[in-house]
Amino acid sequence: MNKMSIATEFLVTDRAWVAASPGLDCSVETVVCIPSFRRPQHLRLTLESVAAQRTARRFAVVVVENDAANCESAPVAAEFLASGKLNGLCLVEPRQGNCHAINAAFETALATFPQAANFLMIDDDEIASPDWLERMIEAAETTGADVIGGPVWPNFDDERKRGLKRHPAFAPAYHSSGPVPVIYGCGNC
């Protein structure tokens, strides 16, 4: 066994699965990865939007709770999985940090869903449009691009912060579809 295999095994076994859908279908070809950190009310909205996708594609979700001490988002994910609204699983990544959560999501998705060819990611404070999954996969299939990224349109719950929607920091990096040299951010890819 080489060093990379040993390190990967150690990282994966350090994570705890907290929920899985009954009769977990691991034969899907598409997996949506969702890192979550201390935003259970937003995760609920994100999961509702993912569950409402207009697609005939079978897909699963991998939700990664990244607050091992409090696990506020795990019960929300467990509710969606247990009810059958979504196929997939929820696990806890004990090391805090968005990169740790994202890596945990993709490592778990690759290991659990070996037939998957499409891996999407959305953050726990984003809402997927009803055709999001279909449009992302169609873009990958028609362009042959290895990575597809989309804009994240800001919507602030706090009325006092709504003016920030027009701030350049929240503007999409690109204003048209097509090849780009780099994708800025991974909250919608």
C-alpha positions as semicolon CSV with decimal commas, in nm:
position;residue;x (nm);y (nm);z (nm)
1;M;0,000;0,000;0,000
2;N;0,146;0,340;-0,090
3;K;0,145;0,642;0,142
4;M;-0,149;0,811;-0,036
5;S;-0,372;0,507;0,018
6;I;-0,284;0,493;0,386
7;A;-0,353;0,864;0,436
8;T;-0,684;0,844;0,252
9;E;-0,799;0,543;0,454
10;F;-0,714;0,721;0,779
11;L;-0,909;1,032;0,682
12;V;-1,217;0,843;0,570
13;T;-1,234;0,621;0,880
14;D;-1,210;0,930;1,101
15;R;-1,551;1,047;0,977
16;A;-1,882;0,931;1,119
17;W;-2,192;0,870;0,909
18;V;-2,486;1,014;1,101
19;A;-2,767;0,938;0,857
20;A;-2,839;0,758;0,534
21;S;-3,155;0,718;0,334
22;P;-3,330;0,383;0,380
23;G;-3,225;0,149;0,103
24;L;-2,943;0,382;-0,001
25;D;-2,907;0,356;-0,380
26;C;-2,533;0,363;-0,453
27;S;-2,579;0,302;-0,828
28;V;-2,664;0,663;-0,917
29;E;-2,456;0,848;-1,175
30;T;-2,491;1,193;-1,016
31;V;-2,402;1,310;-0,665
32;V;-2,466;1,654;-0,516
33;C;-2,213;1,745;-0,245
34;I;-2,325;1,993;0,022
35;P;-2,083;2,117;0,290
36;S;-2,269;2,259;0,592
37;F;-2,154;2,469;0,885
38;R;-2,384;2,621;1,148
39;R;-2,669;2,712;0,909
40;P;-2,940;2,451;0,965
41;Q;-3,222;2,681;0,856
42;H;-3,041;2,759;0,531
43;L;-2,950;2,394;0,477
44;R;-3,323;2,315;0,492
45;L;-3,386;2,563;0,208
46;T;-3,096;2,422;0,008
47;L;-3,217;2,064;0,051
48;E;-3,573;2,163;-0,043
49;S;-3,440;2,319;-0,364
50;V;-3,232;2,011;-0,444
51;A;-3,526;1,779;-0,373
52;A;-3,741;1,987;-0,612
53;Q;-3,511;1,945;-0,913
54;R;-3,686;1,892;-1,247
55;T;-3,488;1,600;-1,381
56;A;-3,533;1,236;-1,469
57;R;-3,177;1,166;-1,355
58;R;-3,138;0,960;-1,041
59;F;-2,908;1,137;-0,800
60;A;-2,790;1,129;-0,441
61;V;-2,666;1,387;-0,194
62;V;-2,370;1,382;0,041
63;V;-2,419;1,636;0,319
64;V;-2,114;1,707;0,533
65;E;-2,173;1,849;0,879
66;N;-1,861;2,051;0,960
67;D;-1,940;2,142;1,321
68;A;-1,867;1,820;1,509
69;A;-1,924;1,987;1,847
70;N;-2,282;2,100;1,784
71;C;-2,405;1,910;1,475
72;E;-2,696;2,150;1,417
73;S;-2,728;2,066;1,046
74;A;-2,714;1,688;1,075
75;P;-3,075;1,652;1,203
76;V;-3,201;1,855;0,907
77;A;-3,017;1,632;0,661
78;A;-3,132;1,321;0,848
79;E;-3,493;1,436;0,820
80;F;-3,470;1,469;0,439
81;L;-3,295;1,133;0,408
82;A;-3,528;0,941;0,640
83;S;-3,840;1,082;0,473
84;G;-3,726;0,970;0,129
85;K;-3,723;1,327;-0,006
86;L;-3,359;1,269;-0,098
87;N;-3,136;0,967;-0,153
88;G;-2,795;0,991;0,009
89;L;-2,613;1,030;0,335
90;C;-2,487;1,275;0,592
91;L;-2,153;1,252;0,768
92;V;-1,953;1,457;1,014
93;E;-1,613;1,591;0,919
94;P;-1,437;1,652;1,254
95;R;-1,179;1,896;1,113
96;Q;-1,339;2,238;1,074
97;G;-1,285;2,432;0,756
98;N;-1,465;2,455;0,425
99;C;-1,184;2,275;0,240
100;H;-1,200;1,982;0,484
101;A;-1,578;1,961;0,439
102;I;-1,557;1,978;0,061
103;N;-1,283;1,715;0,047
104;A;-1,486;1,491;0,279
105;A;-1,790;1,529;0,053
106;F;-1,605;1,439;-0,265
107;E;-1,402;1,156;-0,108
108;T;-1,718;1,005;0,038
109;A;-1,911;1,050;-0,287
110;L;-1,638;0,878;-0,488
111;A;-1,615;0,588;-0,242
112;T;-1,988;0,540;-0,187
113;F;-2,117;0,594;-0,540
114;P;-1,860;0,416;-0,762
115;Q;-2,073;0,446;-1,078
116;A;-2,115;0,823;-1,046
117;A;-1,982;1,030;-1,334
118;N;-2,124;1,368;-1,230
119;F;-2,036;1,544;-0,906
120;L;-2,199;1,876;-0,829
121;M;-2,152;2,106;-0,535
122;I;-2,374;2,366;-0,378
123;D;-2,319;2,547;-0,050
124;D;-2,564;2,518;0,238
125;D;-2,674;2,880;0,204
126;E;-2,767;2,860;-0,164
127;I;-3,090;2,777;-0,340
128;A;-3,074;2,569;-0,657
129;S;-3,305;2,679;-0,936
130;P;-3,547;2,401;-1,039
131;D;-3,337;2,309;-1,346
132;W;-2,996;2,357;-1,183
133;L;-2,886;1,994;-1,182
134;E;-3,004;1,932;-1,538
135;R;-2,843;2,248;-1,675
136;M;-2,509;2,184;-1,504
137;I;-2,486;1,828;-1,637
138;E;-2,604;1,931;-1,986
139;A;-2,335;2,200;-1,992
140;A;-2,070;1,943;-1,902
141;E;-2,200;1,696;-2,161
142;T;-2,231;1,945;-2,447
143;T;-1,904;2,131;-2,389
144;G;-1,684;1,843;-2,278
145;A;-1,549;2,067;-2,002
146;D;-1,408;1,889;-1,697
147;V;-1,544;2,154;-1,460
148;I;-1,856;2,367;-1,497
149;G;-1,919;2,663;-1,270
150;G;-2,218;2,887;-1,237
151;P;-2,290;3,219;-1,070
152;V;-2,413;3,257;-0,716
153;W;-2,670;3,535;-0,692
154;P;-2,672;3,698;-0,347
155;N;-2,996;3,721;-0,152
156;F;-2,965;3,853;0,202
157;D;-3,226;3,764;0,464
158;D;-3,135;4,068;0,672
159;E;-3,317;4,367;0,525
160;R;-3,036;4,600;0,637
161;K;-2,787;4,406;0,423
162;R;-2,990;4,382;0,102
163;G;-2,801;4,677;-0,047
164;L;-2,493;4,453;-0,053
165;K;-2,644;4,264;-0,349
166;R;-2,506;4,541;-0,571
167;H;-2,158;4,539;-0,415
168;P;-1,884;4,424;-0,660
169;A;-1,767;4,160;-0,411
170;F;-2,089;3,968;-0,474
171;A;-2,100;4,009;-0,852
172;P;-2,042;3,704;-1,072
173;A;-1,688;3,687;-1,211
174;Y;-1,824;3,639;-1,565
175;H;-2,129;3,780;-1,735
176;S;-2,173;3,525;-2,013
177;S;-2,149;3,150;-2,062
178;G;-1,848;2,990;-2,222
179;P;-1,489;2,884;-2,161
180;V;-1,308;3,074;-1,885
181;P;-0,949;3,061;-1,758
182;V;-1,049;3,002;-1,392
183;I;-1,359;2,952;-1,182
184;Y;-1,372;3,174;-0,876
185;G;-1,535;2,981;-0,595
186;C;-1,686;2,638;-0,581
187;G;-2,030;2,704;-0,430
188;N;-2,199;2,627;-0,761
189;C;-2,004;2,381;-0,971
